[in-house]
């Protein structure tokens, strides 16, 4: 009798960063959604912060988390649009060892089904740095829900087939 190899779910330790000049812990619905979603799906919250739209402050926090062996994934919400204050992609992209081009492409494809051509204004990106996966998504709660439920949740699930990101972050 052969035994089927069934992979076991393995949780990741994740950090959530909200990039905003106006939100605080009471008004940060996007960050709260991501925290609640990752915990509900069996992962662990390692840290959560809110930072103003400043590329150097964004980069400093994300760099610290990338260097932290206790953080395996970083979820960044906000700062991915085209206003002069939107600098998340510029702040984070230079930290990547490898870019996950498909994340932004797939996010915009899925988002198009929901908001039409306005999705073209999203500069959602993802990449790996020091065995940490970093996802940068728009600041709206709806966009975070789309990114989590349609992409990130499956890729951060060690049982998802045919492949997922977990082996790339050492899980």
C-alpha positions in Angstrom: 0.0 0.0 0.0 1.5 3.3 -1.0 1.3 6.3 1.2 0.4 9.6 -0.4 2.7 12.5 0.6 0.5 15.1 2.1 2.2 18.4 2.9 1.4 19.9 6.3 0.5 23.6 6.6 3.5 25.6 8.0 2.9 29.1 9.3 5.1 32.0 8.4 6.1 34.9 10.6 4.9 38.1 8.8 5.2 41.8 9.4 2.8 44.4 8.1 3.7 48.0 7.1 1.2 50.7 6.3 2.6 53.6 4.3 0.5 56.7 4.9 0.8 60.3 5.8 -2.7 60.3 7.4 -3.5 56.9 8.9 -3.0 55.9 12.5 -3.8 52.7 14.4 -7.5 53.6 14.7 -7.9 54.5 11.0 -5.6 51.9 9.4 -8.2 49.6 8.0 -5.9 48.1 5.4 -3.2 47.2 7.9 -5.8 45.8 10.2 -7.3 43.7 7.4 -3.9 42.2 6.6 -3.2 41.4 10.2 -6.6 39.8 10.7 -6.3 37.8 7.4 -2.8 36.5 8.1 -3.7 35.4 11.6 -7.0 33.9 10.5 -5.1 31.9 7.9 -2.8 30.4 10.5 0.3 32.7 10.2 2.0 34.7 12.9 2.2 38.4 13.2 5.8 39.3 13.9 5.5 43.1 13.8 3.2 45.9 12.6 4.1 49.6 11.9 2.7 52.7 10.2 5.2 55.0 8.5 4.9 58.2 6.5 5.4 58.3 2.8 9.2 58.8 2.9 11.3 56.4 0.9 14.1 56.4 3.4 11.9 55.6 6.4 10.1 52.9 4.4 13.4 51.4 3.3 14.8 51.5 6.8 11.8 49.5 8.3 11.7 47.0 5.5 15.5 46.6 5.6 15.3 45.9 9.4 12.6 43.3 8.8 14.6 41.6 5.9 17.6 41.3 8.3 15.5 39.8 11.1 15.6 36.0 11.0 12.3 36.0 12.8 10.4 37.6 9.8 9.8 35.6 6.7 7.3 37.8 4.9 6.6 41.5 4.7 3.2 42.9 3.6 3.4 46.6 2.7 0.2 48.5 2.0 0.1 52.0 0.5 2.3 54.3 -1.5 2.0 52.4 -4.8 0.2 55.1 -6.8 1.4 58.0 -8.9 1.1 61.0 -6.6 4.4 62.8 -5.7 4.2 61.2 -2.2 3.8 57.6 -3.5 7.3 56.1 -3.2 6.9 52.6 -1.9 8.1 50.9 -5.1 11.2 53.1 -5.4 11.9 52.5 -1.6 11.6 48.8 -1.7 12.6 47.7 -5.2 16.3 48.4 -4.5 16.2 45.9 -1.6 15.2 42.9 -3.8 17.6 40.1 -4.6 15.0 38.9 -7.0 11.8 40.5 -8.3 8.5 38.6 -8.6 7.3 40.2 -11.8 4.2 38.0 -11.8 2.8 39.5 -8.6 2.2 43.0 -10.0 1.0 41.6 -13.3 -1.5 39.2 -11.7 -2.6 41.8 -9.2 -3.5 44.2 -11.9 -5.2 41.4 -13.9 -7.4 40.4 -11.0 -8.0 44.0 -9.9 -9.1 44.8 -13.5 -12.1 42.5 -12.9 -13.1 44.6 -9.9 -12.2 48.2 -10.8 -11.6 48.2 -14.5 -8.9 50.3 -16.1 -8.2 52.2 -12.9 -6.0 49.2 -11.9 -3.4 50.6 -14.3 -2.6 53.2 -11.6 -1.4 50.5 -9.2 2.4 49.9 -9.1 2.1 46.7 -6.9 5.4 44.8 -6.8 6.9 41.9 -4.9 10.3 40.3 -4.5 12.7 38.3 -2.3 15.5 39.6 -0.2 17.5 37.5 2.3 15.0 34.6 2.1 12.1 37.1 2.9 9.3 37.7 0.5 8.0 41.3 0.3 4.6 42.2 -1.2 3.8 45.8 -1.9 0.1 46.6 -2.6 -2.1 49.6 -2.8 -3.4 51.3 0.3 -7.1 50.6 -0.1 -8.6 47.9 2.0 -10.3 46.5 -1.1 -6.9 46.2 -2.8 -5.4 44.5 0.2 -8.3 42.0 0.3 -7.8 41.3 -3.5 -4.1 40.8 -3.1 -4.5 38.6 0.0 -7.4 36.4 -1.1 -6.5 36.0 -4.8 -2.7 35.8 -4.6 -0.8 36.0 -1.4 -2.9 33.6 0.7 -2.2 30.7 -1.7 1.4 31.5 -2.3 2.0 31.6 1.5 0.4 28.3 2.0 2.9 25.4 2.2 0.1 23.0 1.0 -0.7 24.9 -2.2 0.1 23.0 -5.4 1.8 22.9 -7.8 4.0 25.4 -6.1 4.2 28.2 -3.4 6.7 30.6 -2.0 7.3 28.7 1.3 10.5 26.8 0.1 12.0 30.1 -1.0 11.7 31.6 2.5 13.1 28.5 4.1 9.9 26.9 5.2 
